[in-house]
């Protein structure tokens, strides 16, 4: 059993050694010295925005209904726009 193991070990060590020796000898013969010409393009940086959208559904551990605690109807809106406030403070007048 040990003899077979020794033979296999020698074989596994011999094969890579021989292949390296053979490949190094052939490497000198295959080089021709000519450098091939390659086409080149110029790359310029560009600012781009990429949008990726993913569909999803979010659910809570416990879904509940949210309802108002008052009853009635909206009769008028009591909120001024930011432009009205700016003009009221004198920011919109031209001199």
Helices and strands as residue ranges (DSSP letters): H 2-30, H 82-88
